[in-house]
Amino acid sequence: MFTPKHTPAAILIAALLAGYPQTSFAEGFTGSDVLKWKKSSQESYFRTSVSMAGVIASQNRNEAAQCIDRWYFMDTGTQQKRANHIRDIMKQYPDHNPQAVIFAIIRKACGRLF
């Protein structure tokens, strides 16, 4: 996913996300808020968060970016399995920021991003 031919798309996504306020910066935004969303919205949030972690890693530690790509984006079944895992961990830590939970899961699976 983070190969040179995908770099323009990653830059565009990063620019779009940087240009709009993110819900995750809202004061008091927690995993329990995310868990109240429709499943499809949760999975979109998870994909976006994991993608952004991959973009960060691709600029700092290419091996971590490749790990994230394999860990989450290998195929649809893998994505569903990872989304369920993220959801389960958020249920254990409902008062934590969802981005922090996702990044902690990624760090455990793939090491540091930078």
C-alpha positions in Angstrom: 0.0 0.0 0.0 2.9 2.4 0.7 4.9 1.9 -2.4 6.2 4.8 -4.5 3.3 4.6 -7.0 0.9 5.1 -4.1 2.8 8.0 -2.6 0.7 10.7 -4.4 -2.5 9.2 -3.1 -1.1 9.1 0.4 0.0 12.7 0.2 -3.5 13.7 -1.0 -5.2 11.8 1.8 -2.8 13.4 4.4 -3.4 16.8 2.9 -7.2 16.4 3.0 -7.1 15.1 6.6 -4.8 17.9 7.7 -7.1 20.5 6.1 -10.2 19.4 8.1 -10.6 19.3 11.9 -10.5 15.8 13.1 -13.0 14.5 15.7 -10.2 12.8 17.6 -8.9 16.2 18.7 -12.2 17.1 20.3 -12.0 17.3 24.1 -13.4 14.2 25.8 -13.5 12.1 22.6 -13.1 8.5 23.7 -13.3 5.0 22.4 -16.8 4.7 23.8 -17.9 7.4 21.4 -16.5 5.5 18.5 -18.1 2.3 19.7 -21.5 4.0 19.5 -21.1 4.6 15.8 -22.4 2.2 13.0 -20.0 -0.6 12.4 -19.2 0.7 8.9 -18.3 4.1 10.3 -16.1 2.5 13.0 -14.3 0.5 10.3 -13.8 3.6 8.1 -12.3 5.4 11.2 -10.0 2.4 11.8 -8.8 2.2 8.2 -8.1 6.0 8.1 -6.2 5.8 11.4 -4.2 2.8 10.3 -3.5 4.4 6.9 -2.2 7.6 8.6 0.1 5.5 10.8 1.4 3.9 7.6 2.0 7.3 6.0 3.9 8.4 9.1 5.9 5.2 9.2 6.7 5.4 5.4 8.4 8.7 6.0 10.5 7.4 9.0 10.7 3.6 9.2 9.9 1.8 5.9 9.9 -1.6 7.6 7.2 -0.4 10.0 5.1 0.9 7.0 5.5 -2.5 5.3 4.5 -4.3 8.5 1.4 -2.1 8.9 0.5 -2.8 5.3 0.7 -6.5 5.8 -0.9 -6.4 9.3 -4.0 -4.5 8.3 -4.4 -4.3 4.5 -3.4 -7.8 3.4 -7.0 -8.6 2.4 -10.6 -8.0 3.3 -10.6 -10.9 5.8 -7.5 -9.5 7.6 -9.0 -6.0 7.7 -12.2 -7.4 9.3 -10.1 -9.4 11.8 -8.0 -6.3 12.8 -11.1 -4.1 13.0 -12.7 -6.6 15.4 -9.5 -6.7 17.4 -9.4 -2.9 17.6 -13.0 -2.9 18.7 -12.3 -5.4 21.4 -9.4 -3.4 22.8 -11.5 -0.2 22.7 -14.1 -2.0 24.8 -11.4 -2.7 27.3 -10.3 1.0 27.4 -13.5 2.9 26.6 -12.3 6.1 28.3 -9.1 6.4 26.3 -8.6 8.4 23.1 -9.4 6.0 20.2 -6.3 7.2 18.2 -4.1 6.4 21.2 -5.6 2.9 21.4 -5.1 2.3 17.7 -1.5 3.5 17.7 -0.8 1.3 20.7 -2.1 -1.7 18.9 -0.1 -0.8 15.8 3.1 -0.3 17.9 2.6 -3.7 19.5 2.2 -5.3 16.1 4.8 -3.4 14.1 7.1 -1.5 16.5 7.8 2.2 16.6 6.7 4.4 13.7 9.6 6.8 13.8 
